[in-house]
Amino acid sequence: MRLASAARSVEVTDPLRNRQGYVPVRAQADSTSEIELALEPGESVFLQTFASMRKGKAWPEYPLAKDTLSIKGIWKIDFLEGQPQMPPPLATSRLVSWTELDHSESESFSGTGRYSIQFKLPANWEPGENRVLDLGSVRETATVRLNGQLLGKLWSLPYRIQIPAQLLKAQNTLEVDVTNSSANRIRKLDTDKFPWRKFYDINFISIQYKPFDASRWELEPSGLLGPVVIYK
């Protein structure tokens, strides 16, 4: 990555995952600077440049995955809150959008569903090592708990979070509360001709300057889509 300024130090901050550190800087002949920084698709960080040399810990790149554990089995899904109707709980081995579930309530549901599963740790995984949980595709935000402890909240790509050392046990329980967007709910309201738009001083139109009508929208995927993987 080429920087326009002649920086001598560059600090990288990832507030979402609480990572921070410095990356090596290479001075260029044209009074610019260059750094190497690997980011996942959709990932973003803050860069702060300094004209002087600064010391600090190195930027903690995610290591290449050596051993992976795919979290598979029976997922229990409980819908916690939302509109217009609460879908019934279910158990499934497939992580798909809840718009594809065999319940009519799921298609237009806007709210939060809890995904929970129990899994065993491989016998060859030593305790006391930091590991990374990757949720794969999430639509749209997730609150993650492992063995009753909050790991954090994820709302942007990549949906990945560190697992502290000693938290994983031989038998584990993973809970992921996923909240989707309101798009499918709005689609349902317009399909039913429900007068939900209450704007008194503006014209509510589409981007084509036509009367707004969400009933023509495609269904938006919702929920935890995975694959869910732990790696070290």
N, C-alpha and C positions, 0 to 999 in steps of 0.2 A: 504494500500500500504506500503510495507516494503522498507525502505531506507537503503542503505549500510553504510551510515555514521551516527554518533551519533549527529544528528542535534537537536538543541533546538528551532529553528524557521524555518518555511518554508513559503515562499511567492509564491503565484500562480499568473501568469499573462496570460491573454487572450487578445493579442493585436488586434485580429480581432473584438472583441466586446467591447474593452476598459474596461475590468474588471480586477481588481487587488485586492489582499488582502491576509491575513494570515490564515492558517488553524491550528487547534490544533495539537500538536505533543505529542506522547506517547513514552517515552524512554523504550527500551527493555533490558532484562538482558544480552543479547549478544552484547551490545554496538552498537546496531542499533536503528533506530527510525521507528515509524509507524504513518501514517496519514490516514484519511478517505477522499476520494475525489470522488464525483460522476460525471461522464462524460457521455455525450450522445454518441451513436455509431458513430464513425468517428470523434469525437471531440478531440482536442489536446490543451494542455496548456504548459507553461514553469514553471518549478519548480526551485526555488533558495533556497538553504539551508544555514543556518547560525549556527555557533557554539555557538553563544551567544543569549540571549533572546532579541527579538525585538518587539516593540509595533507598532501597526497599525490597520487599519480597517480590519474587518473580511472578508474573501472571500465570495462574494455575490452569493451564490447558487441560481439557478433559483427555485422559489417556485413551489410547486405542483399546477397544474391548478385547480382553483375553479370554475370559470365561463368561458365558451368558446363561441366564436362567429365564426361560419363557414362562410367564405366569399363565398357566392353563388349568382348566377344571371347571367347576360349576360356579358361575357368578350369580350372586343373589342381588336383585335390583329392587329397591324400595323407593318409591316416589315420596318425597318429603313435603313439598309444598309447590303450589303453582295453580295455573288456570288453563282451560276452563273447568276440566274435570280431572280428578286424580286417577291415573291408570292403576290397575291392580298390581301388587307385587308379583314377581316371577323369578324363576331360576333358569339359567341358560348357560350353555357352554360356548355360545357364539357372541362375540361383541359386534353388534350391528347398531345402526342408528335406531333410536326408539320409534322413529316414524315407520319402521319396517316391522314392528312387533304386531302380534295378532290381537291387538286391542284397538278399537276405534278411537278411544280416548288419547292414545299415544300420539296420533298423527298431528294433532293441533296443540298438544300440551306444551306449555311454556313454564318452566320452573326448574326444580332441582331433583335429581335422582341420585340415590346412594348405591354405588357398586361395591360389594364386599366379597372377598374370597379368602380362603385359607390355603396356604401352600407350605411345603417343606423346603428347607435349605439343603442343597446337595452336601453329601457327607465330606467331600473333598474341599469345601470352602471353609477356610480357617476363620475363627471369630476374631473380632478386633480390627477388621479392615473396612475402610470406607468404600461404599459402593454407590452406584448410580441407578435410580429408578427412571425408566423411560416409559411414558404412557402412550407413546405413538400419537395417534390422532385424537384430539379432544375437541368437542363442539359444545360449549365454547370455553368455559373456565372450570378449574378443578381445585378442590381442597383435599389434600392428601394426608391420611393418617396411617401409620404403621404400628401395629401392636398397641393401639390406643394413644400414641404420641403424634402430635401434629408435626408433619414435615414441612408444610408450607402451602401456599396458594399459587397456582399456575394460570396465567391468562394469555400467554403468547408462545409462539414457537421459539425453541423446541420445548415440548412439555416434558421436561427432564429436571430431576431434583436429586441432590445428594442425600444418601442415607448415612447417618452418623454411625461411627464404629460402635459395636456392642449392641446395637438396636435389633439387628436380625438375630433370630433364635432358630432352634431346630424346627419349631412349628410357629407359623406366623399368620397374622390376620391383616389384610390390606383393605382399607376403605377409601373410596374415591367419590366425593360428592361433586357431581357435574351439573352445572347450570347452563342451559342453552340460551339462545337469543329469543326475542319475542316475535320473530318473523312468522313462524307458523301460526302463532296465536292471531296475529293481525290478518293473516291470510284467511283464517277461519271466520273472523269477524266480518270481513268484506264478503266472503262467500255467503254468509247468512244475512247479509244486508243490515247488519247491526250498526246503528249510528254512533260510532265511537269517536269520530273526529269532532272535537269541540273547539274550533279555532274561530274566534270572532272578528279578528282584524286582519286576517291574511287569506289569500287564495291558496288552498291546499291542493297542489297539482303534482303530477309526475315530472320526471326530468325531461319528458317530451312536451311539457306544457299541455298535458291532457288531464282530465279528471283522474285523480289517484284511485287505483283499483288493485288492491293486493290479491284479489281472488285469482288473478292470472299467474301469480308467482309459483315457481317450482318449490316443492318442499325442501327445507333446509335440513341437512343431516344434524342429528342431535345426540348428545351423550358421549360415552366413552367408546371409541371405535378401535383403539389399540393399533398394533399389538403391544402388550405390556411386557416389558423385559427388564430384568435387573442384570447389570454387568459390573465387572471389576477390571 
